[in-house]
Every structure is written in structure tokens, then in C-alpha cells.
Amino acid sequence: MDSSTNYDWSKKSILIADDELHNYIILEKALRKTNIKIFHAENGEQAVNIFKENPDINVILMDIRMPEMGGLEATKFIRTVSRNIPIIAFTAFALSDDEAIALEFGCDDYISKPVRPEYLVKKIAEHINK
């Protein structure tokens, strides 16, 4: 049984910032049963703009390396607007100091790709239900 069936996030929303469409599709599928409202940004600049237009978003899943504006720069900007929004860094380029750098830039947590859907939902639950 998929662990996402345990969650009803129909009154919650997430911003997924990832420039790779196939990653977004996998994430959307993993979250579908939670009924969460999903916003999608393909780069950091879009992520910042979507968050500014939708400040009630409950959690952000932020790819670190994206075109135009990277995830760390976007996180730094979003932190000037809101210290409270949980931001989870999400990257395929898991280098030894990536996690420390992401946390230093204001991310609350860190997940490396690829990730099991159950683990992803569990990590989001830790932050969305605070």
C-alpha cells in the first residue's frame, strides 16, 4: 500500500521547482493520492514568482540546480519574504557538502534523487504538518 493514501492534504499546497519534466511527473504521481494542490516551476525565477503570487503555499520542494536562477538563489530570496515556509532541497547532484550548503542558504531539509515515493511523502509530511 502506498503511504500517501494515509494523508489528506486537500487543503494544502506544494510548490515543486524542478526543471526536469520527468522528475516533476514522478513527484506529481507520488503525491496524487494526497490530494495536495501542486504548483510547478521550471526554474528558480518561476519559483520565486509563484511563491510571491501564492504566499499560502505550505511547503516547497526545491531542485538545487536549475537554469536561469538556481534553487539556492531562489531559496535565499524566498527567505527574505518568509522565514516560515518549509523548503526541502532536492537534487540529483548529491555531493558531500551539498546538504550543508543547502541548509546554510535557508533550506529546512535535504533529499537526494532518486528518492522512493514513500520516503518523499514522509519527508513532506514532517514539514507540512508542523
C-alpha positions, 0 to 999 in steps of 0.5 A, spaced: 500 500 500 502 506 498 503 511 504 500 517 501 493 514 501 494 515 509 494 523 508 489 528 506 492 534 504 486 537 500 487 543 503 494 544 502 499 546 497 506 544 494 510 548 490 515 543 486 521 547 482 524 542 478 526 543 471 526 536 469 519 534 466 520 527 468 522 528 475 516 533 476 511 527 473 514 522 478 513 527 484 506 529 481 504 521 481 507 520 488 503 525 491 496 524 487 493 520 492 494 526 497 490 530 494 495 536 495 494 542 490 501 542 486 504 548 483 510 547 478 516 551 476 521 550 471 526 554 474 528 558 480 525 565 477 518 561 476 519 559 483 520 565 486 514 568 482 509 563 484 511 563 491 510 571 491 503 570 487 501 564 492 504 566 499 499 560 502 503 555 499 505 550 505 511 547 503 516 547 497 520 542 494 526 545 491 531 542 485 538 545 487 540 546 480 536 549 475 537 554 469 536 561 469 536 562 477 538 556 481 534 553 487 539 556 492 538 563 489 531 562 489 531 559 496 535 565 499 530 570 496 524 566 498 527 567 505 527 574 505 519 574 504 518 568 509 522 565 514 516 560 515 515 556 509 518 549 509 523 548 503 526 541 502 532 541 497 532 536 492 537 534 487 540 529 483 547 532 484 548 529 491 555 531 493 558 531 500 557 538 502 551 539 498 546 538 504 550 543 508 550 548 503 543 547 502 541 548 509 546 554 510 542 558 504 535 557 508 533 550 506 529 546 512 531 539 509 535 535 504 533 529 499 537 526 494 534 523 487 532 518 486 528 518 492 522 512 493 515 515 493 514 513 500 520 516 503 518 523 499 511 523 502 514 522 509 519 527 508 513 532 506 509 530 511 514 532 517 514 539 514 507 540 512 504 538 518 508 542 523 
